[in-house]
Amino acid sequence: MHTDHYAPTTTLPGLLQRGRGQGALIAAEDRASVADLVYGCIRWEWRWDSLVDDRHLYLARLIRDLDLPLAPVVECLSGDEDTRYRATRVLELLALAGSEEAREALSASAPEEDEPTTRHPVEDPYPDRDNASLLALLRDPEVPEGAKVIALHSLSFGPPEPALIPLVPRLGAADGTRQVPYLGRAVARLAGQAVPAAREWAASEEDWLSWLGLGVLAAHGDESDVPALVADLERCWVNRDWCGPDTLARGLARFGPKAADAVSLLRRFWLSTPHSYERPAYLEALAAMGAAGTAEAYTESLWDCEVRARLLGVEHAPDRPDVRTRLAYLRDDPMEEPEVREAAGARLAGPVRS
């Protein structure tokens, strides 16, 4: 299981690595062979982005619901810092659910408290500059990138500044691979004002500028921009660019069935992405387009690792006995996020949907 690549999404290891609800459902039918796969997801980091992708509740539920021994998880507490963190988070949830063994393991491994560190705020060297002065800094090719970052930071928290638009193509970082930090936030404040220029940016051969333009079109473009958004979604699929297609998905969702050309791609991303944080955006886009199979996708999402996916499932999964059983499980599980418990309780307390 421990390689540099995810297992195929059609396999149980691949489903578990991605935190897909289908993986939990299959695991419940194959308890004998699933233990090592679950422990492997704790021993090794499979999240595409550990800052935003969830897995801990998903794994803790598998261990509890399949009645798997805790000893292999406890052993991970003696591993490296990252492994220890993953094991700790899982054990904390199991302790919350009433596991005395998890509670004792955490107590025995609790580290000494570190001395708090004092953080000194970074001072803005240009606190009194108006927009005209900030724009002048951005126009000057001799101004170092650090100063441009500060100027863009100031612009990104002020009123929209249309004079920034013609400067955007010149605000790539020195290595040419990315934009200067805070440029995207400053451009976002322009909303629809940036759309005409964004169409030109989207066609750029510079990846950072093209992506910035597509982001503007996804948020504020019109129906004429759908082909460009679909084309870039296809490019992401071909190149296996897993970080960011959710931006395109949310943009295409605005057009509903008029963006139906994207359905096949969106379904593939929903099934395959290792970046579980993005999965809810693909599901919402598929639903907005009226794609077939969304009812079952919503049902699977009740077992998903991502809280936003579970919330979508709670809201939209069809009324069936298996769905209501799962809703009661989510409502009553002390490990579950409060907003999911509340939403599941409200759904169950409401009228049965036809």
C-alpha positions as CSV (number, residue, x, y, z in Angstrom):
1,M,0.0,0.0,0.0
2,H,2.9,2.4,0.7
3,T,4.0,3.8,-2.7
4,D,4.2,7.2,-4.1
5,H,1.0,6.8,-6.0
6,Y,-2.6,6.3,-5.0
7,A,-4.1,2.9,-5.7
8,P,-6.8,2.9,-8.5
9,T,-10.1,4.3,-7.4
10,T,-11.8,1.1,-8.3
11,T,-9.9,-0.7,-5.5
12,L,-10.6,-0.8,-1.8
13,P,-7.1,0.7,-1.0
14,G,-7.7,3.5,-3.5
15,L,-11.1,4.3,-2.0
16,L,-9.8,4.3,1.6
17,Q,-6.8,6.5,0.6
18,R,-9.2,9.0,-0.9
19,G,-11.6,8.9,2.0
20,R,-14.5,8.0,-0.3
21,G,-17.7,6.9,1.3
22,Q,-17.8,3.8,-1.0
23,G,-14.6,2.6,0.7
24,A,-16.3,2.7,4.2
25,L,-19.3,0.8,2.8
26,I,-17.2,-1.9,1.2
27,A,-15.0,-2.2,4.3
28,A,-18.1,-3.0,6.4
29,E,-18.6,-6.1,4.1
30,D,-15.0,-7.2,4.2
31,R,-13.8,-6.8,7.7
32,A,-11.3,-9.6,7.6
33,S,-9.0,-8.0,5.0
34,V,-9.5,-4.3,5.7
35,A,-7.5,-3.9,9.0
36,D,-4.0,-3.4,7.4
37,L,-5.4,-1.0,4.9
38,V,-6.9,1.2,7.6
39,Y,-3.8,1.1,9.7
40,G,-1.8,2.0,6.6
41,C,-3.8,5.2,6.2
42,I,-2.5,6.2,9.6
43,R,1.1,5.0,9.3
44,W,1.5,6.9,6.0
45,E,0.2,10.2,4.8
46,W,-2.3,9.9,1.9
47,R,-3.9,13.3,2.1
48,W,-3.2,15.4,-0.9
49,D,-3.0,18.5,1.3
50,S,-2.8,17.8,5.0
51,L,-3.9,21.3,5.9
52,V,-7.4,20.9,4.4
53,D,-8.1,17.3,3.5
54,D,-9.9,15.4,6.3
55,R,-9.3,11.8,7.2
56,H,-9.2,11.4,11.0
57,L,-12.9,10.9,11.7
58,Y,-13.2,8.6,8.7
59,L,-10.4,6.4,10.0
60,A,-11.6,6.5,13.6
61,R,-15.1,5.4,12.5
62,L,-13.6,2.5,10.5
63,I,-11.6,1.4,13.6
64,R,-14.6,1.7,15.9
65,D,-17.3,0.4,13.6
66,L,-15.3,-2.6,12.4
67,D,-14.1,-3.3,16.0
68,L,-10.4,-3.2,14.9
69,P,-7.7,-3.6,17.6
70,L,-6.2,-0.3,18.7
71,A,-2.7,-1.6,19.4
72,P,-1.4,-0.9,15.8
73,V,-2.6,2.7,16.2
74,V,-1.0,3.1,19.6
75,E,2.2,1.9,18.1
76,C,2.1,4.8,15.7
77,L,2.5,7.1,18.7
78,S,6.2,6.1,18.8
79,G,6.7,7.1,15.1
80,D,7.9,10.3,13.5
81,E,6.1,13.6,14.3
82,D,3.6,13.4,11.4
83,T,2.7,9.7,12.1
84,R,2.3,10.5,15.8
85,Y,0.0,13.4,14.9
86,R,-2.3,11.3,12.7
87,A,-2.5,8.6,15.4
88,T,-3.2,11.1,18.1
89,R,-6.1,12.7,16.2
90,V,-7.7,9.3,15.6
91,L,-7.2,8.3,19.3
92,E,-8.6,11.6,20.5
93,L,-11.8,10.9,18.5
94,L,-12.1,7.4,19.8
95,A,-11.6,8.6,23.3
96,L,-14.4,11.1,22.8
97,A,-16.6,8.2,21.7
98,G,-15.9,6.4,25.0
99,S,-12.8,4.3,24.3
100,E,-10.9,3.9,27.6
101,E,-8.0,2.2,25.8
102,A,-7.6,5.3,23.5
103,R,-7.8,7.6,26.5
104,E,-5.1,5.7,28.4
105,A,-2.8,5.6,25.4
106,L,-3.1,9.3,25.0
107,S,-2.4,9.9,28.6
108,A,0.6,7.8,28.6
109,S,2.1,9.5,25.5
110,A,1.2,13.1,26.4
111,P,4.3,15.3,25.7
112,E,5.5,18.0,28.1
113,E,4.1,21.4,27.2
114,D,6.5,23.6,25.2
115,E,7.2,27.2,26.3
116,P,4.9,29.6,24.4
117,T,6.7,31.5,21.7
118,T,6.2,35.2,21.2
119,R,5.4,36.3,17.7
120,H,6.2,39.8,16.5
121,P,3.9,41.3,13.9
122,V,5.5,42.3,10.6
123,E,5.2,46.0,10.2
124,D,4.0,47.5,6.9
125,P,6.8,49.8,5.6
126,Y,4.3,51.8,3.6
127,P,1.5,52.5,6.1
128,D,0.6,55.9,4.7
129,R,0.7,55.3,0.9
130,D,-2.4,55.9,-1.1
131,N,-3.5,53.7,-4.0
132,A,-1.6,55.9,-6.5
133,S,1.6,55.4,-4.7
134,L,1.0,51.7,-4.4
135,L,0.3,51.4,-8.1
136,A,3.5,53.3,-8.8
137,L,5.4,50.7,-6.8
138,L,3.8,47.9,-8.9
139,R,4.6,49.6,-12.2
140,D,8.3,50.0,-11.3
141,P,10.3,47.0,-12.6
142,E,13.1,47.9,-10.2
143,V,11.0,47.5,-7.1
144,P,11.7,44.1,-5.4
145,E,9.1,41.5,-5.1
146,G,8.8,41.9,-1.4
147,A,7.7,45.5,-1.7
148,K,5.2,44.5,-4.4
149,V,3.7,41.9,-2.0
150,I,3.1,44.6,0.6
151,A,1.6,46.9,-2.0
152,L,-0.8,44.2,-3.2
153,H,-1.6,43.3,0.4
154,S,-2.7,46.8,1.0
155,L,-4.8,46.9,-2.3
156,S,-6.4,43.6,-1.5
157,F,-8.0,45.0,1.6
158,G,-9.1,48.3,0.2
159,P,-11.8,49.3,-2.3
160,P,-11.6,47.8,-5.8
161,E,-8.8,49.4,-7.8
162,P,-9.5,49.2,-11.6
163,A,-6.1,50.7,-12.4
164,L,-4.6,47.5,-11.3
165,I,-6.0,45.6,-14.3
166,P,-3.4,46.6,-16.9
167,L,-0.6,45.9,-14.5
168,V,-1.6,42.3,-13.8
169,P,0.4,40.6,-16.6
170,R,3.6,42.2,-15.3
171,L,3.0,40.9,-11.7
172,G,4.4,37.4,-12.1
173,A,7.1,36.3,-9.6
174,A,10.7,36.5,-10.7
175,D,10.9,32.8,-11.5
176,G,7.9,33.1,-13.8
177,T,6.1,30.1,-12.3
178,R,3.6,32.0,-10.0
179,Q,1.9,35.3,-9.4
180,V,3.1,37.8,-6.8
181,P,1.3,36.9,-3.5
182,Y,-2.0,38.8,-2.9
183,L,-2.4,39.5,-6.5
184,G,-5.3,37.1,-6.8
185,R,-7.0,38.6,-3.7
186,A,-6.6,42.1,-5.1
187,V,-8.0,41.0,-8.5
188,A,-10.9,39.3,-6.8
189,R,-12.1,42.5,-5.3
190,L,-12.6,43.8,-8.9
191,A,-15.3,41.2,-9.5
192,G,-16.9,41.7,-13.0
193,Q,-14.7,44.7,-13.8
194,A,-11.8,42.3,-14.5
195,V,-13.8,40.0,-16.9
196,P,-12.8,41.5,-20.2
197,A,-9.1,41.5,-19.3
198,A,-9.5,38.0,-17.7
199,R,-10.5,36.6,-21.1
200,E,-7.1,37.7,-22.5
201,W,-5.3,36.4,-19.4
202,A,-7.0,33.0,-19.7
203,A,-5.4,32.6,-23.2
204,S,-1.9,33.3,-21.9
205,E,0.9,30.8,-22.2
206,E,2.0,31.7,-18.7
207,D,0.3,29.3,-16.5
208,W,-0.1,31.6,-13.5
209,L,-1.7,34.3,-15.6
210,S,-4.0,31.9,-17.4
211,W,-5.1,30.4,-14.1
212,L,-5.8,33.8,-12.6
213,G,-7.9,34.7,-15.7
214,L,-9.9,31.5,-15.5
215,G,-10.6,32.1,-11.8
216,V,-12.1,35.4,-12.7
217,L,-14.2,33.9,-15.5
218,A,-15.4,31.1,-13.2
219,A,-16.6,33.6,-10.6
220,H,-17.9,36.3,-12.8
221,G,-17.9,35.3,-16.5
222,D,-21.0,34.6,-18.6
223,E,-22.2,31.7,-20.7
224,S,-19.7,32.6,-23.5
225,D,-16.9,31.6,-21.1
226,V,-18.2,28.0,-20.5
227,P,-16.1,26.5,-23.3
228,A,-12.9,27.9,-21.9
229,L,-13.7,26.6,-18.4
230,V,-14.6,23.2,-19.8
231,A,-11.4,23.1,-21.8
232,D,-9.3,23.9,-18.8
233,L,-11.1,21.3,-16.7
234,E,-10.1,18.8,-19.4
235,R,-6.5,20.0,-19.3
236,C,-6.5,19.5,-15.6
237,W,-7.7,15.9,-16.0
238,V,-5.1,15.1,-18.7
239,N,-2.3,16.6,-16.6
240,R,-3.6,15.2,-13.3
241,D,-3.7,18.6,-11.8
242,W,-5.7,17.8,-8.7
243,C,-5.4,21.2,-6.9
244,G,-7.7,23.8,-8.1
245,P,-10.3,22.3,-10.5
246,D,-12.9,22.9,-7.8
247,T,-12.7,26.5,-8.8
248,L,-13.7,25.6,-12.4
249,A,-16.4,23.3,-11.0
250,R,-18.0,26.0,-9.0
251,G,-17.9,28.4,-11.9
252,L,-19.5,25.8,-14.3
253,A,-22.2,25.1,-11.6
254,R,-23.4,28.7,-12.1
255,F,-24.6,27.8,-15.6
256,G,-26.4,24.6,-14.7
257,P,-27.5,22.4,-17.6
258,K,-25.9,24.9,-20.0
259,A,-22.5,23.5,-18.9
260,A,-23.5,19.9,-19.3
261,D,-20.5,19.3,-21.5
262,A,-18.5,19.2,-18.3
263,V,-20.5,16.4,-16.7
264,S,-18.2,13.5,-17.7
265,L,-15.1,15.3,-16.5
266,L,-16.8,16.4,-13.2
267,R,-17.9,12.8,-12.5
268,R,-14.3,11.6,-13.1
269,F,-12.9,14.2,-10.8
270,W,-15.5,13.3,-8.1
271,L,-14.6,9.7,-8.4
272,S,-10.8,10.0,-8.6
273,T,-9.5,13.1,-6.9
274,P,-7.1,12.5,-4.1
275,H,-7.8,16.0,-2.9
276,S,-10.9,15.2,-0.9
277,Y,-11.5,18.8,0.0
278,E,-12.5,19.5,-3.6
279,R,-15.0,16.6,-3.8
280,P,-18.0,18.5,-2.6
281,A,-17.6,21.1,-5.3
282,Y,-17.7,18.4,-8.0
283,L,-20.9,16.9,-6.5
284,E,-22.6,20.3,-6.3
285,A,-21.7,21.0,-9.9
286,L,-23.0,17.7,-11.1
287,A,-26.3,18.3,-9.2
288,A,-26.6,21.8,-10.7
289,M,-26.3,20.3,-14.2
290,G,-28.9,17.6,-13.5
291,A,-26.4,14.8,-14.0
292,A,-27.7,11.3,-13.6
293,G,-26.5,9.4,-10.5
294,T,-26.3,12.3,-8.1
295,A,-28.8,10.8,-5.7
296,E,-26.5,7.8,-5.2
297,A,-23.5,10.2,-4.9
298,Y,-25.3,12.1,-2.2
299,T,-26.0,8.9,-0.4
300,E,-22.4,7.8,-0.6
301,S,-21.4,11.2,0.8
302,L,-23.0,10.3,4.1
303,W,-19.9,8.2,4.6
304,D,-17.4,10.6,3.1
305,C,-14.3,11.9,5.0
306,E,-15.2,15.5,4.3
307,V,-17.6,17.4,6.5
308,R,-19.0,19.4,3.6
309,A,-19.7,16.3,1.7
310,R,-21.5,14.8,4.6
311,L,-23.6,17.9,4.9
312,L,-24.5,17.7,1.3
313,G,-25.5,14.1,1.8
314,V,-27.6,15.0,4.8
315,E,-29.5,17.6,2.9
316,H,-30.0,15.9,-0.5
317,A,-29.8,12.1,-0.1
318,P,-33.1,10.5,-1.0
319,D,-35.5,9.4,1.7
320,R,-34.9,5.6,2.1
321,P,-34.6,3.4,5.1
322,D,-30.8,3.0,4.7
323,V,-30.4,6.8,4.4
324,R,-32.5,7.5,7.5
325,T,-30.5,4.9,9.4
326,R,-27.3,6.6,8.5
327,L,-28.8,10.0,9.4
328,A,-29.6,8.7,12.9
329,Y,-26.0,7.4,13.1
330,L,-24.6,10.8,12.3
331,R,-27.0,12.6,14.6
332,D,-26.0,10.4,17.6
333,D,-22.3,9.9,17.0
334,P,-20.2,11.9,19.6
335,M,-17.3,12.0,17.2
336,E,-19.3,13.8,14.4
337,E,-19.0,17.5,13.8
338,P,-21.7,19.5,15.6
339,E,-23.1,21.0,12.3
340,V,-23.6,17.6,10.8
341,R,-25.2,16.2,13.9
342,E,-27.6,19.2,14.0
343,A,-28.4,18.9,10.3
344,A,-29.0,15.2,10.5
345,G,-31.3,15.7,13.5
346,A,-33.3,18.4,11.7
347,R,-33.7,16.2,8.6
348,L,-35.0,13.3,10.6
349,A,-37.3,15.6,12.6
350,G,-38.8,17.0,9.4
351,P,-41.4,15.5,7.1
352,V,-40.5,12.5,5.0
353,R,-39.7,13.6,1.4
354,S,-41.4,12.1,-1.6
